[in-house]
Amino acid sequence: MASGCGASATIGPAPNTGPTVAELPSAAVHNDADVTFATAVVVLHRRAVAAAAPAAQGATEPRVKALAAEVLAVDQPEIDSLTSYLQAWDAPVPAEQPGVAPDRSFLDTVLTSTPDVVAAARREQQTGRYEPARELAGLILTEQTARVDRARSLRG
């Protein structure tokens, strides 16, 4: 998991998954902060996944390729969980967006979108009511902080 911050050969934290729609209580206690968090992270993670897919396949630097693979492995399950929450709450699920602009590199995307994800996770922990979303926010804080540190070190 993300507790080890040394120069380990592991790719990073295991994917975080929350309950699926079928596992959620029909009247799950949640508030506007939970919906805002889930919506923001879905949008930002989709952007990261769109940038990571080509980098995971075509990056020449093995550490960039590994970071991109980690983004794909971690962010997609979180997108799936948060989308399930939104659906269970009868909240709108953000529409898919076009891919990242071709002139924007994967590392740039990580460095520019991660602060927004971290801010959304902090707000969720402070004001959210739905406990699985609050727990996922804590995991996201840990993994995103480690991810941005790795991206900064790769950029030099």
C-alpha positions as CSV (number, residue, x, y, z in Angstrom):
1,M,0.0,0.0,0.0
2,A,1.0,3.7,0.0
3,S,2.5,3.6,3.5
4,G,6.0,2.8,2.2
5,C,7.5,6.0,0.7
6,G,11.0,4.7,-0.1
7,A,12.4,3.9,-3.5
8,S,10.6,0.6,-3.8
9,A,10.1,-1.3,-7.0
10,T,6.3,-1.7,-6.4
11,I,4.0,0.2,-8.7
12,G,2.0,1.7,-5.9
13,P,-1.2,1.4,-3.9
14,A,-3.7,-1.3,-4.7
15,P,-6.8,-0.2,-6.5
16,N,-9.5,1.2,-4.2
17,T,-12.9,0.0,-4.6
18,G,-16.1,0.8,-2.7
19,P,-19.4,-0.9,-2.6
20,T,-21.2,-1.5,-5.8
21,V,-24.7,-0.1,-6.5
22,A,-26.1,-3.5,-5.5
23,E,-24.3,-3.3,-2.1
24,L,-25.4,0.2,-1.3
25,P,-28.4,0.7,0.9
26,S,-31.3,2.3,-1.1
27,A,-31.5,5.3,1.2
28,A,-27.7,5.7,1.8
29,V,-27.0,8.7,4.0
30,H,-25.2,11.3,2.0
31,N,-25.1,15.0,1.4
32,D,-24.2,17.6,-1.2
33,A,-20.5,17.4,-0.3
34,D,-20.5,13.6,-1.1
35,V,-22.1,14.3,-4.5
36,T,-19.6,17.2,-5.2
37,F,-16.7,15.0,-4.3
38,A,-17.8,12.0,-6.4
39,T,-18.5,14.2,-9.4
40,A,-15.2,16.1,-9.2
41,V,-13.1,12.9,-8.8
42,V,-14.9,11.1,-11.6
43,V,-14.1,14.0,-14.0
44,L,-10.5,14.4,-12.9
45,H,-9.8,10.7,-12.8
46,R,-11.3,10.3,-16.3
47,R,-8.8,13.0,-17.5
48,A,-5.9,11.1,-15.8
49,V,-7.0,7.8,-17.3
50,A,-7.3,9.4,-20.8
51,A,-3.7,10.7,-20.5
52,A,-2.3,7.5,-18.9
53,A,-3.6,5.0,-21.5
54,P,-1.2,6.2,-24.3
55,A,1.7,6.7,-21.8
56,A,1.3,3.2,-20.4
57,Q,1.8,1.8,-23.9
58,G,4.2,4.2,-25.5
59,A,6.3,6.0,-22.9
60,T,10.0,5.5,-23.4
61,E,10.9,6.1,-19.7
62,P,10.1,2.9,-17.8
63,R,9.2,4.8,-14.6
64,V,6.7,7.0,-16.5
65,K,5.2,3.9,-18.0
66,A,4.9,2.3,-14.6
67,L,3.2,5.5,-13.2
68,A,0.8,5.5,-16.1
69,A,0.0,1.8,-15.5
70,E,-0.6,2.6,-11.8
71,V,-3.0,5.4,-12.8
72,L,-5.0,3.0,-14.9
73,A,-5.1,0.3,-12.2
74,V,-6.1,2.7,-9.4
75,D,-8.2,5.4,-11.0
76,Q,-10.6,3.2,-13.0
77,P,-11.9,1.2,-10.0
78,E,-12.4,4.5,-8.1
79,I,-14.3,6.0,-11.1
80,D,-16.5,2.8,-11.0
81,S,-17.2,3.1,-7.3
82,L,-17.9,6.8,-7.4
83,T,-20.2,6.4,-10.4
84,S,-22.1,3.7,-8.5
85,Y,-22.5,6.1,-5.6
86,L,-23.8,8.8,-7.9
87,Q,-26.3,6.4,-9.5
88,A,-27.5,5.1,-6.1
89,W,-28.0,8.7,-5.0
90,D,-29.9,9.6,-8.2
91,A,-27.3,12.2,-8.9
92,P,-26.1,13.0,-12.4
93,V,-23.0,11.1,-13.6
94,P,-20.6,13.4,-15.4
95,A,-20.5,12.8,-19.2
96,E,-17.4,11.4,-20.8
97,Q,-15.1,14.1,-22.0
98,P,-12.8,14.1,-25.0
99,G,-9.3,12.9,-24.4
100,V,-6.4,15.1,-23.3
101,A,-5.1,17.6,-25.8
102,P,-2.2,16.1,-27.8
103,D,0.3,18.7,-26.6
104,R,-0.3,17.9,-23.0
105,S,1.9,15.2,-21.6
106,F,0.9,12.6,-19.1
107,L,3.1,14.0,-16.4
108,D,1.7,17.5,-17.0
109,T,-1.8,16.0,-16.5
110,V,-0.9,14.3,-13.3
111,L,0.7,17.5,-11.9
112,T,-2.2,19.7,-12.9
113,S,-5.2,17.5,-12.0
114,T,-3.9,16.0,-8.8
115,P,-4.2,19.2,-6.6
116,D,-7.9,19.4,-7.6
117,V,-8.4,15.7,-6.6
118,V,-6.6,16.3,-3.3
119,A,-8.7,19.4,-2.6
120,A,-11.9,17.5,-3.3
121,A,-10.8,14.6,-1.1
122,R,-10.0,17.0,1.8
123,R,-13.4,18.7,1.5
124,E,-15.1,15.3,1.5
125,Q,-13.3,14.2,4.7
126,Q,-14.3,17.5,6.3
127,T,-17.9,17.8,5.2
128,G,-19.1,14.5,3.6
129,R,-21.6,12.3,5.4
130,Y,-21.4,9.0,3.4
131,E,-18.8,7.0,5.2
132,P,-17.6,4.8,2.2
133,A,-17.0,8.1,0.3
134,R,-15.2,9.6,3.2
135,E,-13.0,6.5,3.5
136,L,-12.2,6.5,-0.2
137,A,-11.3,10.2,0.1
138,G,-8.7,9.2,2.7
139,L,-7.2,6.6,0.5
140,I,-7.2,9.0,-2.5
141,L,-5.3,11.6,-0.4
142,T,-2.6,9.1,0.4
143,E,-2.3,7.8,-3.2
144,Q,-2.5,11.1,-4.9
145,T,0.1,12.7,-2.7
146,A,2.5,9.9,-3.5
147,R,1.6,10.1,-7.2
148,V,2.4,13.8,-7.5
149,D,5.7,13.3,-5.7
150,R,6.6,10.6,-8.2
151,A,5.6,12.7,-11.2
152,R,7.6,15.6,-9.9
153,S,10.7,13.4,-9.5
154,L,10.3,12.1,-13.0
155,R,10.0,15.6,-14.4
156,G,13.3,16.6,-12.7
